[in-house]
């Protein structure tokens, strides 16, 4: 999950998707029409082969982008085929579900992550892709056995998860009365009551960016006030007794997340004058770093192979979750949008459709692969490791590829869920943004996916973007905005706002919890994300020059 400037900073959001001249390596149902209720993603509605592109090129004056209209017109058929192929299969969901169901949690330093990487690499190679590994040393935090119990005024097990990087309770339980506070300011006012107590931060969810500070800083604040441990209300707007994991700043006292329901229970008891007592036991420990690896899959550019369009997401997850939303969907899209069929000619596509009638799935895959063409620039997909509790994958990529930064056009991440796409969030110059807006108008207006808004980026690409590379991230709608089966409120849905509201999205109902499973995903939305971002990246890779940029204002730590 995205953290600006490093792991778990306020503003977590955004992640990956992928490229352009790269479309489905597997398209078992590539037909023009309504497959799997793709909600109108019909070629006849979305792609009109003879329609001229109408651009507002006056907003991008001068060379080398003065001929932007000509460039975009020249790739129109390729973009059409991207949309057709992506909207005619559910391969992304199938791959995502297989990885999540088979390997489960993929936490840094565990066999689950390494086995998943092995599987993905082998399948990529089976698809005929060029895949390399780049070593990354990752932290090894081990949860161990843990539990929390209310022991007075009654016995009750509290659903909890220790927070990443927390220490343990020293081999024995901590038993202490609690002090429930609503904020850091409230703790400061009641500081004289905190000594010897377990401090409970019962802070209501406002937005992720505002509320996550209590997860990251609660333990240190409790220790500074004399507390013996910290329990933090899970950072979510909705709960069914589901605790949510995440990283805490290192502190001298242990820290865990409890559910919204149990935080409210403790608060009610305290308000009525009762003195709740909690027993907390945690075996959490930090072991020496271990080696993992980023996976790099790329297509070398045909004209400018030393210039790069980079995109990606993270394959790791927290240790209590299968990580379908965060960020299996983004990783699978990165995998999905690799070389083959994005640049099919019209004749190639028609040939493919004819073959479909009598081919097996494997025949179609081989045909798609054989029809792949190279983009002008190198397009590189990265499956990062250790986004969740250290961001080491993103840091290592920036170090390993430092010499390429002045030749990298853009770095794109999608880690806000792969729900209904809306456009791109972008951080860069106004000239570069104008170019992206032209691309959106040209190809994505009819589908409502053309929007370019501010504040693009993500944890994994942060360290690349901090070196001056323009940043972007896939912008998606709250799942409650769709009519898909993964809308948790579809039967009682209020009027939607029609634009991304990431900080308060239902994404956080599942984020970093055991409820982050494949059933929360929509095959249709995954493919829409693939088509949308593939269009953006393909068009960027087709420009005469890399995107214009300004001076870098920050440097990675």
C-alpha positions in Angstrom: 0.0 0.0 0.0 1.3 3.4 -0.9 3.2 5.6 1.5 4.6 8.9 0.2 8.3 9.1 0.9 8.6 5.7 2.4 6.7 2.9 4.1 3.5 3.8 5.9 3.7 7.5 5.7 0.4 9.4 5.7 -1.3 9.3 2.3 -0.8 5.6 1.6 -2.2 5.1 -1.8 -1.7 4.2 -5.3 0.0 1.4 -7.1 0.5 -0.2 -10.3 -0.7 -1.2 -13.7 1.1 -1.3 -16.8 1.8 -0.8 -20.3 0.8 -0.3 -23.7 2.1 -2.2 -26.5 1.7 -5.1 -24.4 -1.5 -6.8 -23.9 -2.7 -10.1 -22.9 -0.4 -13.0 -22.9 -3.4 -15.2 -22.2 -6.7 -14.3 -23.8 -8.7 -17.5 -23.6 -12.0 -15.7 -24.7 -10.8 -13.1 -27.1 -14.0 -12.3 -28.9 -15.7 -9.0 -29.7 -18.7 -8.7 -27.5 -20.0 -9.0 -24.0 -17.9 -11.5 -22.2 -18.4 -12.1 -18.4 -20.6 -9.0 -18.1 -18.0 -6.5 -19.2 -20.5 -3.7 -18.8 -20.5 -2.4 -22.3 -16.8 -2.7 -23.1 -17.8 -3.6 -26.7 -15.5 -2.9 -29.6 -18.5 -1.4 -31.5 -19.1 1.1 -28.6 -15.6 1.9 -27.5 -13.5 1.6 -30.6 -14.4 3.0 -34.0 -11.7 2.1 -36.5 -12.5 4.9 -38.9 -13.1 7.6 -36.4 -10.6 10.5 -36.5 -8.9 11.5 -33.3 -9.8 15.1 -32.3 -7.0 16.6 -30.2 -6.6 19.9 -28.5 -3.0 20.1 -29.6 -2.8 23.8 -29.1 -2.3 23.1 -25.4 1.0 21.4 -26.2 2.8 23.9 -28.4 6.1 23.6 -30.2 8.6 20.8 -30.8 9.1 18.0 -30.1 5.4 17.6 -28.9 3.9 19.8 -31.6 3.2 16.7 -33.7 1.4 14.9 -30.8 -1.7 14.6 -32.9 0.1 12.8 -35.7 1.7 10.4 -33.2 -1.5 9.5 -31.4 -3.3 9.1 -34.7 -0.6 6.6 -35.8 -1.1 4.4 -32.8 -4.9 4.5 -32.8 -5.3 0.9 -34.1 -2.9 -0.4 -31.5 -4.9 1.2 -28.7 -8.1 -0.2 -30.1 -6.6 -3.7 -29.9 -5.5 -3.1 -26.4 -9.0 -2.3 -25.3 -10.6 -5.2 -27.3 -8.2 -7.8 -25.9 -8.3 -6.5 -22.3 -12.1 -6.4 -22.2 -12.5 -9.9 -23.6 -10.9 -12.1 -20.9 -10.6 -12.5 -17.1 -7.1 -13.8 -17.1 -5.9 -11.2 -14.6 -8.4 -12.3 -12.0 -7.6 -16.0 -12.6 -3.9 -15.4 -12.1 -4.6 -13.2 -9.0 -6.9 -15.8 -7.4 -4.4 -18.6 -8.0 -1.5 -16.8 -6.4 -3.6 -15.5 -3.4 -5.3 -18.9 -2.9 -2.2 -21.1 -3.4 0.5 -19.1 -1.6 -1.6 -17.1 0.9 0.2 -14.3 2.7 3.4 -13.1 1.0 5.2 -11.3 3.8 8.8 -10.2 3.4 11.2 -12.9 4.6 8.8 -15.8 4.4 8.6 -18.8 2.2 5.1 -17.7 1.0 6.6 -14.7 -0.8 9.5 -16.6 -2.3 7.3 -19.4 -3.6 4.9 -16.9 -5.1 7.9 -15.2 -6.8 9.2 -18.5 -8.1 5.7 -19.3 -9.5 5.3 -16.0 -11.2 8.7 -16.0 -12.7 8.2 -19.5 -14.1 4.8 -18.6 -15.6 6.2 -15.5 -17.1 9.0 -17.5 -18.8 6.4 -20.0 -19.9 4.6 -17.1 -21.6 7.9 -16.4 -23.4 8.8 -13.2 -21.5 12.2 -12.0 -20.6 12.4 -12.0 -16.8 15.3 -11.1 -14.5 15.7 -11.0 -10.8 17.4 -8.2 -8.9 18.4 -9.1 -5.3 17.0 -7.1 -2.4 17.8 -7.5 1.2 14.6 -7.3 3.2 13.8 -7.0 6.9 12.6 -10.0 8.8 10.0 -9.2 11.4 8.3 -12.2 12.9 4.9 -11.9 14.6 5.0 -15.1 16.7 2.2 -16.0 19.1 0.1 -13.1 20.3 -3.2 -12.5 22.1 -5.0 -9.8 24.0 -7.7 -10.4 26.6 -10.0 -8.2 28.6 -9.7 -9.6 32.1 -11.8 -7.1 34.1 -14.6 -6.3 34.5 -15.2 -9.5 32.4 -13.3 -12.0 30.4 -13.3 -11.4 26.6 -10.8 -12.2 23.9 -9.9 -9.1 22.0 -9.3 -9.5 18.2 -5.8 -8.1 17.6 -2.8 -8.0 15.4 0.7 -6.9 16.5 1.9 -4.0 14.5 4.9 -4.5 12.2 8.3 -3.6 13.8 6.8 -3.7 17.3 8.7 -5.4 20.0 7.3 -8.3 22.1 6.1 -8.3 25.7 9.3 -9.8 27.0 8.3 -13.4 27.2 5.4 -12.9 29.6 2.0 -11.1 29.4 1.6 -7.4 30.3 -1.4 -7.1 32.6 -2.5 -3.5 33.2 -5.4 -1.1 33.3 -6.1 0.8 30.2 -6.3 4.5 29.5 -8.5 5.2 26.5 -7.7 8.5 24.6 -9.2 9.9 21.5 -6.1 11.7 20.1 -2.5 12.7 20.8 -3.8 15.9 22.2 -6.1 14.0 24.6 -3.1 11.9 25.7 -1.1 15.1 26.4 -4.0 16.4 28.6 -4.1 13.1 30.6 -0.4 12.4 30.6 -0.4 12.1 34.4 -2.8 9.2 34.2 -0.8 7.1 31.6 2.0 5.7 33.8 1.8 1.9 34.1 -1.2 1.7 31.8 -1.9 0.3 28.4 -2.8 3.4 26.3 -5.7 2.7 23.9 -6.0 5.2 21.0 -9.7 5.1 20.1 -9.4 7.6 17.2 -12.3 7.6 14.7 -11.4 7.2 11.1 -11.5 10.5 9.2 -9.3 9.6 6.3 -6.4 7.3 5.9 -3.9 10.1 5.7 -5.0 11.7 8.9 -5.8 8.6 11.0 -2.8 6.4 10.1 -0.6 8.7 12.3 -1.9 6.9 15.3 -0.9 3.5 14.0 2.6 4.7 13.2 3.2 7.0 16.2 1.0 5.6 19.0 3.6 3.3 20.6 6.2 6.1 20.9 3.6 8.5 22.3 2.4 6.0 24.8 6.0 5.2 25.9 6.8 8.9 26.3 3.8 9.3 28.6 4.9 6.3 30.8 2.6 3.8 29.3 3.6 0.1 29.1 2.0 -0.7 25.7 -0.2 0.8 23.0 -3.4 -0.6 21.5 -4.6 1.3 18.4 -8.0 1.3 16.9 -7.7 -0.3 13.4 -7.4 2.3 10.7 -10.7 1.6 8.9 -14.1 3.2 8.5 -16.0 0.0 8.8 -15.4 -3.2 10.8 -16.9 -6.6 11.5 -14.4 -7.4 14.2 -11.5 -7.4 11.7 -8.2 -6.0 13.0 -6.0 -4.3 10.4 -2.2 -4.7 10.4 0.4 -2.1 9.5 3.8 -0.8 10.6 4.5 1.2 13.7 7.5 3.4 14.4 10.1 1.6 16.6 9.4 2.2 20.3 10.3 0.9 23.7 6.8 -0.6 24.3 4.8 -3.1 22.2 2.0 -2.0 20.0 -1.0 -3.8 18.5 -4.1 -3.0 16.5 -7.5 -3.9 17.9 -10.9 -3.7 16.2 -13.2 -0.7 16.1 -15.7 -2.6 18.2 -13.3 -3.4 21.0 -11.9 0.1 21.1 -15.4 1.4 21.5 -16.1 -1.2 24.2 -13.1 -0.1 26.2 -14.1 3.6 25.8 -17.6 3.0 27.0 -16.4 1.1 30.1 -14.0 4.0 30.9 -16.8 6.6 30.4 -19.1 4.9 32.9 -16.3 4.8 35.5 -15.3 1.2 35.1 -11.6 0.3 35.0 -11.0 -2.2 32.2 -7.9 -4.3 32.6 -6.2 -6.0 29.6 -3.7 -8.8 29.3 -1.4 -8.5 26.3 1.0 -11.1 25.1 3.2 -10.7 22.0 6.3 -12.7 20.8 7.2 -10.2 18.1 10.8 -10.0 17.2 13.1 -8.6 14.5 15.6 -11.0 13.0 18.5 -10.3 10.6 17.7 -9.2 7.1 17.3 -11.9 4.4 17.6 -11.8 0.6 14.6 -11.6 -1.6 14.3 -10.2 -5.2 12.4 -7.8 -7.4 11.2 -9.3 -10.7 11.9 -7.3 -13.8 10.0 -8.0 -17.1 10.6 -5.8 -20.1 10.4 -5.4 -23.8 13.4 -3.6 -25.3 12.5 -0.6 -27.4 12.8 -0.8 -31.2 14.1 2.7 -31.7 15.2 4.0 -28.3 16.0 1.0 -26.1 17.9 3.1 -23.6 14.8 5.1 -22.8 12.4 3.5 -20.3 8.8 3.7 -19.4 8.6 2.0 -16.0 5.5 0.7 -14.2 4.8 -1.8 -11.4 3.4 -2.8 -8.1 4.3 -4.9 -5.1 3.9 -8.7 -4.8 4.4 -8.8 -1.0 1.5 -8.6 1.5 1.1 -8.5 5.2 1.4 -11.8 7.0 -2.3 -11.9 8.1 -3.8 -11.4 4.6 -3.9 -13.0 1.2 -3.3 -9.5 -0.3 -5.6 -9.6 -3.3 -6.4 -5.9 -3.2 -3.1 -4.8 -1.7 -1.5 -5.4 -4.0 -2.0 -8.6 -5.8 -4.2 -6.9 -8.4 -1.5 -4.4 -9.3 1.1 -7.1 -9.5 -1.0 -9.3 -11.8 -1.7 -6.4 -14.1 2.0 -5.7 -14.4 2.4 -9.4 -15.3 -0.6 -9.3 -17.7 0.6 -6.3 -19.7 3.8 -7.6 -20.9 5.0 -8.1 -24.5 2.7 -9.8 -26.8 -0.5 -8.6 -28.4 -1.0 -5.0 -27.7 0.3 -4.0 -31.1 -1.7 -6.3 -33.3 -2.6 -5.0 -36.7 -6.2 -5.1 -37.7 -5.5 -8.1 -40.0 -3.7 -9.9 -37.1 -6.7 -9.3 -34.8 -9.1 -10.7 -37.4 -6.8 -13.7 -37.9 -6.8 -14.3 -34.2 -10.6 -14.1 -34.0 -10.9 -16.6 -36.8 -8.4 -19.0 -35.2 -10.4 -18.7 -31.9 -13.2 -20.8 -33.3 -11.1 -23.9 -33.5 -8.2 -23.3 -31.2 -7.4 -24.4 -27.7 -6.5 -21.8 -25.1 -2.8 -22.6 -25.6 -3.0 -22.0 -29.3 -4.4 -18.6 -28.7 -1.7 -17.8 -26.2 1.0 -18.8 -28.6 -0.6 -16.8 -31.4 -0.8 -13.7 -29.2 2.8 -14.1 -28.3 3.9 -14.5 -31.9 2.1 -11.3 -33.0 3.9 -9.1 -30.5 5.8 -6.0 -31.7 8.3 -3.8 -30.0 7.4 -0.3 -28.7 9.7 2.6 -29.6 11.1 2.7 -26.0 11.8 0.0 -23.5 8.8 -0.7 -21.3 9.6 -2.3 -18.0 7.3 -3.9 -15.5 8.6 -4.3 -11.9 7.1 -6.6 -9.3 8.5 -5.0 -6.1 9.1 -6.7 -2.8 8.9 -5.4 0.8 6.6 -2.4 0.1 4.6 -3.2 3.2 7.2 -3.0 5.9 10.3 -1.3 4.6 10.1 -0.2 0.9 13.4 -1.9 0.3 12.3 -3.1 -3.2 11.7 0.5 -4.4 14.9 1.7 -2.8 17.0 -1.0 -4.3 15.5 -0.4 -7.8 16.4 3.3 -7.6 20.0 2.4 -6.6 20.4 -0.3 -9.3 19.0 1.9 -12.1 20.4 5.2 -11.0 22.2 5.7 -14.3 18.9 5.4 -16.2 17.0 8.1 -14.3 17.6 10.8 -16.9 16.3 8.5 -19.6 13.2 7.3 -17.7 10.1 9.0 -19.1 7.7 8.1 -16.2 7.3 5.8 -13.3 3.8 4.5 -12.7 2.4 2.6 -9.7 -1.1 1.3 -8.8 -1.6 0.5 -5.2 -5.0 2.0 -4.4 -6.9 -1.1 -5.5 -7.7 -2.1 -9.0 -11.4 -1.1 -9.1 -13.1 0.9 -11.8 -10.4 3.1 -13.3 -10.9 6.9 -13.5 -7.6 8.2 -15.0 -4.1 9.0 -13.8 -2.8 10.9 -10.8 0.3 12.7 -11.9 3.2 14.6 -10.3 5.4 16.5 -12.8 5.5 19.6 -15.0 2.5 21.3 -16.5 3.8 20.5 -20.0 4.0 16.8 -19.2 0.5 16.9 -17.7 -0.8 18.5 -20.8 0.6 15.7 -22.9 -1.1 13.1 -20.7 -4.4 15.0 -20.9 -4.2 14.9 -24.7 -3.6 11.1 -24.5 -6.7 10.8 -22.3 -8.8 12.9 -24.6 -7.7 10.9 -27.6 -8.4 7.4 -26.4 -10.2 7.2 -23.1 -12.9 9.9 -23.1 -15.8 7.7 -24.2 -15.0 5.3 -21.4 -14.8 8.1 -18.8 -11.2 7.2 -18.0 -9.3 10.2 -19.3 -8.9 12.3 -16.1 -5.5 13.5 -15.1 -5.4 14.8 -11.5 -2.7 15.8 -9.1 -0.5 13.9 -6.6 0.6 10.8 -8.4 3.2 8.3 -7.0 3.5 5.5 -4.6 5.9 3.9 -2.1 7.7 1.7 -4.7 8.2 4.4 -7.3 8.9 7.2 -4.8 12.6 6.6 -4.8 12.7 6.7 -8.6 10.5 9.8 -8.7 12.6 11.5 -6.1 15.4 11.5 -8.6 13.5 13.7 -11.0 11.4 11.1 -12.9 7.8 12.1 -13.4 5.4 10.1 -11.2 2.0 8.7 -11.9 -0.5 6.3 -10.4 -3.7 4.7 -11.5 -6.7 6.5 -10.1 -9.7 4.3 -9.3 -13.2 4.9 -8.0 -14.4 3.7 -4.6 -15.8 0.1 -5.1 -19.1 1.5 -3.7 -19.4 3.5 -6.9 -19.8 0.5 -9.2 -22.6 -1.9 -10.1 -20.2 -4.8 -9.9 -20.5 -7.8 -7.6 -17.7 -6.5 -5.4 -19.7 -3.4 -4.4 -20.3 -4.2 -0.7 -23.3 -1.7 -0.6 -24.8 -2.4 -4.0 -28.3 -3.1 -2.6 -28.3 0.0 -0.4 -25.9 2.2 -2.3 -26.2 5.9 -1.8 -25.7 8.4 -4.6 -22.0 8.2 -5.6 -19.7 11.2 -6.0 -18.4 10.0 -9.3 -14.7 10.7 -8.6 -11.9 9.1 -6.6 -12.1 9.6 -2.8 -9.2 7.3 -1.9 -8.7 8.5 1.6 -12.2 7.4 2.6 -12.7 4.6 0.1 -14.2 1.2 1.1 -10.7 0.0 0.1 -9.9 0.5 3.7 -12.6 -1.8 4.8 -10.3 -4.6 3.7 -6.9 -3.0 3.8 -4.2 -4.9 5.7 -6.8 -7.3 7.1 -7.7 -11.0 6.7 -10.7 -9.8 4.6 -8.4 -8.8 1.7 -9.3 -11.8 -0.5 -10.0 -12.3 -4.2 -13.7 -12.2 -3.8 -13.4 -8.5 -3.2 -12.1 -8.1 -6.7 -14.1 -7.7 -10.0 -12.6 -9.5 -13.1 -14.2 -6.7 -15.2 -12.6 -3.9 -13.2 -9.2 -5.6 -13.3 -9.3 -5.8 -17.1 -10.5 -2.2 -17.3 -7.5 -1.2 -15.2 -5.3 -3.2 -17.5 -6.8 -1.5 -20.7 -6.7 2.0 -19.2 -3.2 2.0 -18.0 -1.9 0.0 -20.9 -3.3 2.8 -23.1 -1.5 5.5 -21.1 1.8 3.7 -21.1 1.8 2.7 -24.7 1.1 6.3 -25.8 3.8 7.6 -23.6 6.3 5.1 -25.0 5.3 6.2 -28.5 6.1 9.9 -28.1 9.1 11.5 -29.9 10.8 12.3 -26.6 10.5 11.3 -23.0 8.1 13.5 -20.9 9.5 16.9 -19.9 10.5 17.2 -16.3 11.6 19.7 -13.7 14.2 19.6 -11.0 13.9 17.0 -8.3 13.0 18.5 -4.9 13.6 15.6 -2.6 16.0 12.7 -2.3 15.3 9.2 -1.0 16.8 8.4 2.4 
